[in-house]
Amino acid sequence: MSRWLPLVFCLIAPLLRVAGQTIRADTRLVLVPVSVTDHRGATVNGLDRANFTVFEDKAPQAIVAFSAEDAPASIGLIFDTSGSMRDKLNVAKAALRAFVDNANSADEAFLFTVSTRPDISSAFTSDLGSLAESAHLLSAGGDTALIDTIYAGLERMRSASNPRRALLILSDGMDNHSRKSKGELMRLAMEADVQIYAIRIDSRVRTKKAIEQQEEQRGLALLQDLAENTGGLHFTISDGEDAGSVVTKAVLSMRNHYLLAYHPTRSVQPGKWRRIRVKLNVAHTNVSSRNGYYPE
């Protein structure tokens, strides 16, 4: 099967295998990727099905399949090279290099750059070192079409080879040139089977104009909303020393998340938002998962 839908799998084949389990596919199946971290932001491994409870629209759901494997991932890299990144680009490059150093050798990734318009620097490749080398040569300039580039990245993820899929955004969150709206992007992000991880690059400048502070807050809100609504994580870094540890946490979460599967207990009405909530019975942990889905 070439594509798992973490939200609603509209079943065609009579059987589906999840983590080595064969389950009968005679109703709709909802697959929910979940990341678990401790108070330091480190990935928590070793949990089992009994640790999780899934609710859909406040109703508990029976988990029919469970996976906790370190599996290869398809990752889209959204790398901001617009003018607002001029004094932050070296930090972003350090973060990208840390991603390559921590990636699974079986991962694949593409590289989109953000400027006046989205630019495809590299299609999907398993030669991740070439992506870091390409990024090393980039310079900052132009306006910022961040929303448009993330939107294009989500669409490109449809051609991914691995069932685990994520976007990693390296940006300050600024946007002044996108044609798409935040609302359009959020709708696509919540429909896609892609977790979004956002690393916001903060400026070291402490004295900023009010309008600059407002723009930064809007950018931070955009990246936080994307991550939280898709089950990913978001971080802020301000220097190269932070990049390695933060990116390591993000990459481990991408590859080591848990996958829960359940059949909705209520009939699914196409196009109507269904809210998902995942609870964990382990103290001092944080759970990140998609907060819902639109049935097809």
C-alpha positions in Angstrom: 0.0 0.0 0.0 1.6 3.3 -1.1 -0.1 5.6 1.3 -1.5 5.5 4.8 -4.0 8.2 5.8 -3.4 9.1 9.5 -6.9 10.5 9.6 -9.5 8.7 7.6 -8.7 5.7 5.5 -11.6 5.1 3.1 -11.3 1.4 2.8 -11.1 -0.4 -0.5 -9.1 -3.6 0.2 -10.7 -6.1 2.7 -7.5 -6.3 4.9 -5.0 -3.8 6.2 -1.7 -4.5 8.0 -0.5 -2.1 10.7 2.7 -2.9 12.6 2.5 -6.5 11.6 -1.1 -6.9 12.6 -3.7 -7.9 10.0 -7.1 -6.3 10.7 -10.3 -6.6 8.7 -11.1 -3.4 6.9 -14.8 -3.4 6.6 -15.4 0.0 8.0 -13.6 3.3 8.0 -10.3 3.3 9.9 -8.7 6.3 11.5 -4.9 6.3 11.9 -3.5 8.8 14.4 0.3 9.5 14.7 1.3 10.6 18.2 4.5 12.1 19.5 5.3 11.8 23.3 8.0 13.9 24.9 9.1 14.4 28.5 9.5 17.7 30.3 12.9 18.3 28.6 11.4 17.8 25.2 13.1 14.4 24.7 11.1 11.7 22.9 9.6 9.0 25.2 9.9 5.5 23.8 8.8 2.1 25.2 5.1 2.8 25.7 2.4 0.4 24.6 -1.2 0.4 23.6 -2.5 0.3 27.2 -0.9 3.7 27.9 -3.1 5.5 25.4 -6.8 6.5 25.3 -8.3 8.0 22.1 -11.4 10.1 22.1 -13.4 11.2 19.0 -15.8 14.0 19.8 -15.4 13.2 23.5 -16.4 9.5 22.9 -13.7 6.9 23.8 -12.5 4.7 20.9 -11.2 1.2 21.0 -7.6 1.1 19.6 -7.6 -1.8 17.2 -3.9 -1.5 16.1 -0.8 0.0 17.5 2.7 0.7 16.2 5.8 2.0 17.9 8.5 1.4 15.3 11.5 3.6 14.2 10.6 3.7 10.5 12.0 5.7 7.6 10.2 9.0 6.9 9.6 11.2 4.0 10.4 14.8 5.0 9.8 18.1 3.3 12.3 20.8 4.2 11.0 24.3 4.0 14.0 26.6 4.2 13.5 30.4 4.5 16.0 32.4 2.4 13.9 35.6 2.2 15.3 39.0 3.1 14.1 38.9 6.7 16.4 35.9 7.2 19.6 37.8 6.3 21.0 37.9 9.8 19.6 34.5 10.7 20.5 32.4 7.7 23.7 30.9 9.2 21.6 29.6 12.2 19.1 28.0 9.7 22.0 26.4 7.8 23.3 25.0 11.1 19.9 23.5 11.8 19.6 22.0 8.4 23.0 20.4 8.8 22.0 19.0 12.2 18.9 17.5 10.5 21.1 15.7 7.9 23.4 14.4 10.6 20.5 12.9 12.6 18.4 11.6 9.8 17.8 7.9 9.2 19.8 6.6 6.2 16.6 5.3 4.7 14.8 8.7 5.0 14.0 10.7 1.9 13.6 14.5 1.7 13.1 17.4 -0.6 14.1 21.1 -0.2 11.9 24.1 -0.9 13.3 27.6 -0.4 11.1 30.5 0.7 11.6 33.9 -1.0 9.3 36.0 -3.3 7.9 32.7 -4.5 8.3 29.0 -3.6 11.4 27.5 -5.3 12.0 23.7 -5.6 15.7 23.4 -4.8 15.6 19.6 -4.8 13.0 16.9 -5.4 12.8 13.9 -3.1 16.2 12.3 -2.7 17.9 9.9 -0.3 21.2 11.8 -0.7 20.5 14.1 2.2 24.0 15.4 2.3 23.4 17.0 -1.1 20.6 19.0 0.4 22.8 20.5 3.1 25.5 21.3 0.5 22.9 23.1 -1.7 21.6 25.1 1.3 25.2 26.1 2.3 25.4 28.0 -1.0 22.2 29.9 -0.5 21.9 33.6 0.3 19.1 35.6 1.7 17.0 38.1 -0.3 13.6 38.9 -1.7 10.1 39.1 -0.2 8.6 36.3 1.9 6.0 33.9 0.5 6.1 31.5 3.5 2.5 30.4 3.5 2.6 29.7 -0.3 5.8 27.6 0.1 4.4 25.5 3.0 1.2 25.0 0.9 3.3 23.8 -2.0 5.3 21.6 0.2 2.2 19.9 1.6 1.0 19.2 -2.0 4.5 17.8 -2.9 4.2 15.4 0.0 1.5 13.5 -1.9 4.4 11.9 -4.0 6.2 10.7 -0.8 7.4 7.0 -0.7 7.2 6.4 3.1 4.0 6.2 5.2 5.6 8.5 7.9 5.5 12.0 6.5 6.6 15.4 8.0 7.5 18.9 7.0 10.3 20.6 8.8 10.1 24.4 8.6 13.2 26.6 9.2 12.0 30.2 9.2 11.4 33.3 11.3 7.7 32.9 10.5 7.4 36.2 8.6 5.2 36.5 5.5 4.6 39.5 3.3 4.1 38.1 -0.2 1.8 35.0 -0.1 -1.2 34.6 -2.3 -2.7 31.9 -0.1 -4.2 32.8 3.3 -3.4 31.3 6.6 -6.9 29.8 6.7 -6.4 28.1 3.3 -3.1 26.7 4.6 -4.5 25.5 7.9 -7.4 23.7 6.1 -4.9 21.8 3.8 -2.6 21.1 6.7 -5.4 19.5 8.7 -6.5 17.4 5.8 -3.1 16.2 4.8 -1.4 13.1 6.4 1.7 15.2 7.3 3.0 16.3 10.7 4.5 19.7 10.7 7.6 20.5 12.8 8.5 24.2 13.0 11.8 25.7 14.1 11.5 29.4 14.4 14.8 31.3 14.0 14.7 34.3 16.4 16.7 37.5 15.9 19.3 38.4 18.5 18.2 42.1 18.2 16.6 43.1 21.4 15.4 46.6 20.4 12.7 46.2 17.8 10.0 48.5 16.5 6.4 47.8 17.5 5.5 46.7 14.0 8.4 44.3 13.9 7.3 42.8 17.2 3.7 42.4 15.8 5.0 40.7 12.7 7.2 38.3 14.8 4.2 37.4 17.0 2.1 36.6 13.9 4.9 34.5 12.6 5.2 32.6 15.9 1.4 32.1 16.0 1.4 30.7 12.4 4.2 28.2 13.1 2.7 27.1 16.5 -0.7 26.6 15.0 0.6 24.5 12.2 2.6 22.3 14.5 -0.1 21.9 17.2 -2.9 21.2 14.7 -0.9 18.5 12.8 0.6 16.7 15.8 4.1 18.0 15.3 6.3 20.1 17.6 7.5 23.7 17.5 10.7 25.3 18.8 12.5 28.7 18.8 16.2 29.0 18.5 18.4 32.1 18.4 22.0 30.8 17.8 23.8 27.9 16.2 24.5 26.2 19.5 20.8 25.6 20.0 20.3 24.1 16.6 21.8 20.7 17.1 19.9 19.7 20.2 16.6 21.1 19.0 16.8 19.5 15.6 17.7 16.2 17.2 14.5 16.3 19.2 12.5 17.1 16.1 14.0 14.3 14.0 13.6 11.7 16.7 10.0 12.6 17.2 9.4 12.3 13.4 10.8 8.8 13.3 9.7 7.4 16.7 6.1 8.5 17.0 3.4 6.1 17.9 0.6 5.1 15.4 -2.8 4.4 16.8 -5.7 3.0 14.7 -9.4 2.9 15.6 -12.8 2.5 13.9 -15.1 5.4 14.7 -18.0 4.4 16.9 -20.3 6.9 15.3 -21.2 7.2 11.6 -18.9 9.6 9.8 -20.5 12.5 7.9 -18.3 13.6 5.0 -16.9 17.1 5.4 -17.9 17.5 9.0 -15.0 18.2 11.4 -14.4 15.4 13.9 -12.3 16.2 17.0 -9.6 13.8 18.2 -8.0 13.9 21.6 -5.3 11.5 22.8 -4.7 11.0 26.6 -1.7 9.3 28.1 -1.6 7.6 31.6 2.1 8.4 32.1 3.1 11.3 34.4 5.3 14.2 33.3 4.8 13.7 29.6 3.4 15.8 26.8 1.3 14.3 24.0 1.2 15.8 20.5 -1.3 14.5 17.9 -3.6 15.9 15.3 -6.6 17.5 16.9 -9.2 16.2 14.4 -10.0 15.5 10.8 -12.5 16.1 8.0 -13.9 12.8 6.8 -13.9 12.2 3.0 
